[in-house]
Amino acid sequence: MMTIFVICVGVNPDHNFLTQSPMNLQPEHIMTQAHQGTALITGASTGIGAVYAERLAQRGFDLILVARSRDRLVSLAERVTNGTGRSLEIIDADLNDPTSLTTVEAKLKEDASIALLVNNAGVGAHTPLLDSDVDAMTRMIDLNVTALTYFHEVSKGGHFAAWEQPQLFAEELRAAFRPLR
């Protein structure tokens, strides 16, 4: 199981694509050249995060992609840039690392073009809770809960404060822990 929390802040409520699964956003229906601002996406190198990157670029967003794997980010950035012509920046960052959190925080605070924050980074437990390593569980909580809370708090200040209706939604909420046995 994987827990994925997505924060979308400062989004125009008319952007109904955010209430759909990114898998349902077909490129032929959403390609636009109109600039929508910049979307910062964590956990962007694979899976749902990569799909969000592709679909948001097709919807007119420039992107800041954040993930641990620089190679995967570079590959995705090249593919999205070639396919959409949108501007992309990559930040290779492990959100369990305080220095990386500070780097992303600074980007969120300083880049006034950011109109959307998609906090997609997350992991899940693959062992029963009673068999789990406490350090691994702490890292999972730090990523799934602490980083999410931290970015939500950062998004409440600075240029984000001018947004009329920040939105918080979860792309997919699944149990991060298996039931006790």
N, C-alpha and C positions, 0 to 999 in steps of 0.2 A: 504494500500500500504506500502511496505517496500523498503527502499533504501539500497542496499548492494554494497559497494565498495570493490573491492579486489585489493590489490597491490601485485604483484609478482615481487620480486627483485632478480636479480642474477641468473635467471633461464637459463639453457641451452636452446637456441632457438629451438633445436631439440625436446624438450619435448612438443610435440604438444597436449598432454592431457590438457594443460592449456587453449587452445582455445576452448575446448569442455565444455559443461555443466558437472558438476561432476556426474549428474544422468546417463549420457551416458557411464561412465567409469565402465564397468563391471569387477568385481573382477577376474573372470576366465581368462580374457584377459590381466591382468596387474600385477599379482602377481610376485614379484621378490625378491630375497635375496640380490641383489647388493645394497650396501649402496649409497644413493644419497645425503647425508648430512642431515641437520635438517631443518624442516619446522616449523615456528612459525605461529600459526593460531589464530586470535582473533575471538570472537563470535563462539567459537568452540563447545559449549556444546550441541547445537541442530541444526536442519535444515541443511542448506547448509554447514555450518561450520563443523558439525559432519560428513557429507558425504565427504567433503574435507579431513578431518582427516583420515577416513577409507581408502579412495582411495590413498592418498599420502603414507600412511603406506604400503599399498599393492604395491606401486611403489618403495619402498625401502627407504623412508624417515623416520628418527626418528622424533619425534614430541614434540613441546612445545605447549600445549593447553592453551589458555587464554579465560576466560569468568567469569561472575559474580557468577555463580552457582557452587560451589565447589562439591556438591553432584553429579550433572550431569557430571561434568568433571571427577570425580573419576569413575563413571559408564562407561563412554565412554572410558577412559584410560584402564580400565580392559578389556573391550570388544575388543579394538583394539590390546592391548598387547597379549591377549590370541589368537587372530585370526591371528596375523602377526609376533609376536615375536620381534617387533620393540621396541626401547627404547622410553619412554614417560616421560615428565615432565608436571606438571600442575601448572598454576599460576591463582589463583582466584583473579580477578581484575575487578573493575568497571572503564571503560575507561573515564567516566565523572569525576572521582576523580583524582586530580593532583598527589597524592601520587602513585596511581596505574599506571598512565602514566609514572611516573619516574621509577617505578619498571620494566615496560616493556621496556622502553628506555634503562635502564642499561643492561638488558638481550640482547637486540639487539646490543648494543655497545661492550659488553664483550664476547659474545659467538661466537667465530669464526667459529663454526660448522654450524651456521645458513646460509643456502643457499637459503631459500625461505621465504618470508613474505607474508602471506595471511591475509590481513586486512578485515575481513568479518563482524566485529561488526557493527551494524546499527539498527536504528529504523525508523518508519514512523509515520506520523500524521494520526489520525483516526477521526479527526473532521475537519469541514471546517475551513479554515484559519482565517476568521473573528470571529469565535467562539473559537479559540484556546487560551490557556493560554500562555502568553508570557514567563513565566519561563519554561514551558514544551517545548516550541519551542526552547528556548535557549539551553536547555539540548540536544535536538535532533540535533541541529546544531553543538554543541560541539562534540557530538559523531560521527555524519556522516561526518562532514567537518573538524573540528579542529583536532580531533585525527588522521584522515586520513592524513591530511597535516603534522602533527607532525611526524608521523611514516615515511612518505615519506622523510621528511627532515633528520631524524635520519639515514635513510638508505643510504643517500648520502655520509656519512663519514665513518671513521674507516675501518674495513675489507671489507665493502661493496664497497668502492672506487676502489678496485682492480678488480671488476667484469667488464667484457668487455661490456655487453649489458644489463643493468637493464631493466626490462620490467614493464610496468604499463598497467593493463587491468582491465576492470570492468566485473565482473561475470554477474551482472544484474543491469541495471540502470532503475529505475522507478521513477516517480514523487513522491517526498516526501511530497508534499503539494497538497491537493485537489484544484481544480480551485475555484476562488472566485465566490460566488453566489450572 
